[in-house]
Amino acid sequence: MVFGFFRRKKDKDKKTGELKAGELRKLLKEGKYKEVVDLLKDRYRENNELTQIYFEALVNLGRREEAKKLLQEVGKENLPPSAVLKLMEEPPKKESLFEKFKRGLKKTRELIGLGKFFASHRELDEEFFEELEELLIKLDVGVDTAVSLVEEIRKKRNQFKDINEVKEYLKRRFKEILSKCRGEFKLTKKPAVVLFVGVNGSGKTTTVGKLAYKLVREGKKVLIVAADTFRAAATEQLKTWAERSGADFVGDKEGADPGAVLYRGLQKAFGENYDVVLVDTAGRLHTKEHLLREMQKLVKVVKKFDPDQPEEVLLVLDATIGQNSINQAKLFASAVDVTGIVLTKLDGTAKGGAIIAICKTLGIPVKFVGVGEGIEDLEPFDVEKFVDAMFD
């Protein structure tokens, strides 16, 4: 996509003369975005650094369509993740319905389940609608979704014979929303390279181990690569998971270059006929920007072996933090093309409804869910079973 993009020859006749990146970045810091755009509009293709500066100026100037076109042309791996993230986010609204409702909720109040809620009500009165709306918001399905679903039910109230029919209607609506986020785990390449991204503590390393176990039991030759060399004991932890799952392992000492570790792992995988390569990545560096740059670097290493890979980039999200995981998802999606979500620790939260908010907001397929601590407790996401379990 980017071949030849940065190869355009410099126009020696330009009155602006040589453009110095340092001076342009100074203009960015001063908020002189239009000046930067004017200087670079005919010259941003000269090299990657000028392209990045031009893109950042376009985003900050609010010229979203031009920025999106440039993003599509050069690929997010060649652009500043912070600017890509800003472009992906919707322009802020003056009044946030989410914040309005959030302030009014008592977070410490014990959550009741949907099944128990419907069993405790008999009439479709205003109290029922208010309590249902509050419960859905507490379940983290998202304020807008909660309000719109309750309003649907309120308008159809005369069509329901009893409370149980309302329950069944809500279940159907949940399934309709989540059906848009169905997605099969793809392994069409050989070897298929799968990158796992996500913050520390999300269950990323454990998920790698559990998926490796699942794939090995299916008869696949699996290699685990420990590209998180920043977290203390991460490599040893993953090595233990490799031994438990029956997968092979490539790693290095703490502080080693993650790109070099991945390169060595891919050499082994492509040279020794492996079926799947599962790559654990860092979840925390000095800054978000450094972390996201590291993700981009690893993607580029994979593309040296196969330009059409990685086949999957799975974002691991901790279900216990609820809808806050959306911000994490946006962050990683600003740097790499996330192909699926793994929702972990689902057994330890009352905020399972967050998956509905994640699905509606991001539209990224949910590939797996973690339902327990055992090595077999990683399951493909099943919409029907998931929604039914929410109402038990």
N, C-alpha and C positions, 0 to 999 in steps of 0.2 A: 504493500500500500504506500510505503514511503520511499520506495526506490526512486532515486533521482530528485527527490523533493528538495533536498538541501544542496543540489549540485548546480543550481543556476549561477551563472557567472555574475560577478559584481559589475555594476554599471559605473564605469570610471567617470562618466560625465555628470553624475549626480552632484548637485550643488552641496548636498549635506556632507559629502566627503566620507571619510572613514567613520563608521559607527562604533563607538566603544560601549561594550556591554555594561561596564561599571557606571558610566554616566547615565545610561538609560535606566538602570536599576535605581539610581538616585532619584531620577524623575518619578519612577513608580512610587518610591517611598514618600515623595512630596505630594503624591496624589495627582500628578500631572499626566493623567492617563491619555487624554486626547492628544497631547503633544507627542507622547510616545507612539500612539497609533499613526499620527500624521507622518512621523519620521520613518516608520517601519512599513507603512502600507504597501510599498512597492519593493521592499528589500528584506522582509522577514524570512524569505526562503534561503538567504545566503548561508545560514548555518543554524544548527539546532538551538543554540543559545538565544539567537535573535527571535526565532520562532516562539520559544517559551515566553520571552518578555512580551512579545506582541500579543500572544494568547492571554497572558495575565492582564494586560492593559484592556483588551476587548471585554473580558469578563467583568472587570471593575468598572468599566464604562457603561455596562449594561447592554452591550451590543451582542446579545445572546445568540442570535441566529448565525452571525458571522463566526462567533466562537465555536458553536456547535459544528459548523461546516469544517472549520479547521481541525477540530477534534476528530471528526470522522476521517479527514484526509490523512493526518499524520499518526493517529493512534494515541491513546492515553498514556502508553508507556514512554512517549517522548515529550510529555507535557508535565508541568508542575501539579502534583496531586491536590494541593490546597486550592488551586484555581479551578481544577476539574470539579472538585467537591462543591465549590461555590456555584459553579455553572449548573450542576445537577440539582441543587436545592431550589425549591420554588421561591420566588420573590416573597419576602415576608408580608403577611397581612397586617393591617392596622389593628384589628381586633382578633385575638386568638381565642377561639371557642374552647380549645383544649386547656389553655391556662385558666380560663374562667371557671371551668368545671373542676380543674385540679385543685384550686385553692379551697373549694367548698367541700372537699372530701376529707374525711378523717382516716388517715392512712393506717392508724393503729387498730381500727375496728376490725373484728374478726370477720373473715370472708365466709359466706355460706355458699354451698354448691348450687348449681342450677337445678339439679334433681330435687334437692330438699326445698328449694325456693318454690318450685311449681307444686310440690306436694303440700305446701303450707298455705296455698291460696285457693280460693273457691270462686271468686267473682272477678270479672274484668272491670274493676272500678279504677278511679284515678290513682288511688293508693298503689294498686298493682302496677300500673304503668310507671309511676315514679320510682318504685322500688326496683323494678326490672331494669330500668335505665341506669340507676345507680349501681346495680350489681354488675351489669355488662361493662360499665366503665371501670369498676374495680377489678374485673377479670382481665382488663387491659386489651379489650378488643378494639379500642380506639374510640374517642369521644364522638367523632362524626358518625362512625358506624353504629355505635350504640343508640344515638339519637334517631338516626334514620330508620333503624330496624324497629324501634319502639313506635315510631310514628306510623310505619307500615301496619303494624299490628293494631294500633289504635283505629286507623281508618277501616280496617277489615273486621273490627270487633263483632259486628252483627253476623259475620259469616262463620264464626266459631261456635260450636255447640257447647264446648266446655274448655277448661284450662288445659287439658291434655292435648287438644287440637292446636292450641297456641304453642305448646311445647314442641309438637311435631313440626309445626310451621317454622319455628325458629331453627330447629335442627336442619331442616331442608335449606334454609337460607344460608346457614353456616357452611353447609356442604357445597352450595353453589359458589360461594365466595372462594372457598379453598380449592375447588376443582380447577380453578384457573392457575393454581400453583402446583399441580401435579407434574412430576418430572422423573423420568427414569435415569438411573445412574448409568452413564455411557462408558462402555469399554470396547470401542470399535477398532482402536489402534493396537499395535503390538510392537514394543510395549506401550501401554496407555499410561501417560504421566498424569498423576493427580496431585495438585497442590492443595494443602490445607492452610487456610489463613484464619486469623482471629486473635483477639487479645489474650494475654496470659490469664489463666484461671477459667477459661471458657470450656475446657475439656478437650482441647485440640489434640494433645499428645495421646490421651486415652482413646479418642475416636480413631486415630490412626491405627492404634493397636487392635481395637475391636474390628475395624474394617479389614485389616490384614488377616485376622483370624477367620473372618467370614469368607474371604476370597480364597484363602489356603484350603479351607474345607470344601470349597467348590472345585478344587483341583488346579488352581492357578498358581503359577510360579511368581511369587511376590517379593519385591525388594523395598525395604524401608530406608529412606534417606533422612538423616538427622541434620537438617539445614538451620535449625535453631541452635546456634553456637553461642548465644548471648546469655541465655538463662542458665544459671548454675544447675548442674545435675540433669539438664534436659536430655543430653545425649545418653547418659546412663539409664535414665528412665525409659527412653525409647528402645534402647538395646534390650532391656528386660522385656518390654512388650513384644519385640521381635522374636525373642526366645520363646515366650509363652504362645505366640500365634503360629510359630513355625515358619516365619518369613526370614529372608536373609537381610543383612544390615550393612549400611555404610555410614560411618560417622567420623568425627575427629574430636580433638580436644577443645575445651572451652576457649572461646576467643578466636578460633580459626575462621577463615573467610568462608561464609556460607555459600557463596557462588562457586568457590573451588570445590567444596564438599559435594555440592549438587552435580557439578561437572564430572567429578570422579564417579559418582553414583550412576549417572546417565551413561557414561562410557561402559560401565559394567553391565547395565541393563540392556543397552542396545547391542552389546557385543556378546552377551551370554544368553540371549533368547528368553528374556523375562516377559511375562504377560502384563504385569502391572508394577508401576513405581509409585509408592506413596511417600510424599515429601512433607515433612513437618517443617514449619517456618517460624520465625521469631514473632513474638506477640508484644514485645515491648523494647523500644530503644530510647535514646535520649529525648527525642521529640517525635510527634506523629509523622512529620515530614520525613525524618530519617527512616522510620519504620516502613512507610509506604514506598519510599525509594528502594528499600531493600526488596520489597515484594516485586517491584518492577524489574529489578536486576535479575531476580531468579527466573522470571518469565522469559527474559531475553536469553538466559542460559539455556532454557528448555528449547527455545525456538532455533538455537544453533543446531540442535539435533533433528528437529522436525518443526518446520515453520507453522504447521497446523495444530501444534500442541502448545500448552497443556490441554489435554482433552477435557479435564474437569478442574475447576478452581472452586473448592468447597469452603464456604465461610462457616465457621463453627461459632454458634451463638449459645450463650447460657440462658436457658429458659427462665431461670429464677430472677433475672433482672427485668423481665417483662418487656414492655414496649420501648424501654431505653436501648434495647438491642438494635432498634432501627437506626439510631445514630451511628452505631458501630458498623452496621451494614453499609450505610451511605459512605462512611469513611473509606472502607476497603474497596468498595465499588468505584470510588473515584480514581483508584490507582490501577486496578486490574479488572478484567472481565470475569466477575463472579458468575459461575454457571449454576450453582446450587447452594442450598443452606442445609446445615446439620444442626438440629436443635437438641441440645444436651440437657441433662438434669431435669427432664420433664417430670420425673417422679417426685421431685423435691419442691414443687411450686404449686401455688394456687392461681398462678397467672398464665395458665395455658392458653387463654384467649389471645395472648400477644401474637400468636402465630397468624391470627386473622388480620390483625393490624399490619404485621410484616408483609403478608401476602398482598393486601390491598394497596399498601404504600409502595412496595418495591417490585412486586410482580416477579420475584425470583423464585424458581421452583424449590420446594422443600424436598430434599432427597432422602434424608435419614432423620430419625429421632432416637435419642438416647433415653431408654426407659428404666434403667437401673445401673447398678455398679458392676455387674458381672460381665465377663468377657463376651457373652452372647447377647447382651442387652443393647444391641444396636439394630434397629429395624427400619426397613424402607417405610417411608411415610405413607400411611393409608388413611385417606380422608374419611371414609365411612367409619372405621373403627375409632379414629381420633375423636370425631364429633360425638359419636355415641357414648364414648367414655367421659366426655365433658358433662353429660347429662345424668350419669349414674349417681 
